[in-house]
Amino acid sequence: MISQELLQLLACPSCKGPIQPSEDGLALVCEAERLRYRIDDGIPVMLIEEATSF
């Protein structure tokens, strides 16, 4: 689980908007861009080319 402090520091690399945990807790999502950034071993993979659309 990503801490609230870290979530406040992170932003979507595509639009620079806020991100939030996905419902399943396995990714961070940007609602504005409809992108999902996976979390591997507790580390968010915040690369646009690795993001998936939802």
JOWO-V909137 format. One record per helix or strand. SS is the DSSP state (a for helix, b for strand). FROM is the first residue (numbers start at 0). LEN is the number of residues. If there is no record, write none. Layout:
ss->SS from->FROM len->LEN
ss->SS from->FROM len->LEN
This chain:
ss->a from->3 len->6
ss->b from->19 len->2
ss->b from->26 len->4
ss->b from->34 len->6
ss->b from->42 len->2
ss->a from->47 len->3
ss->b from->51 len->2
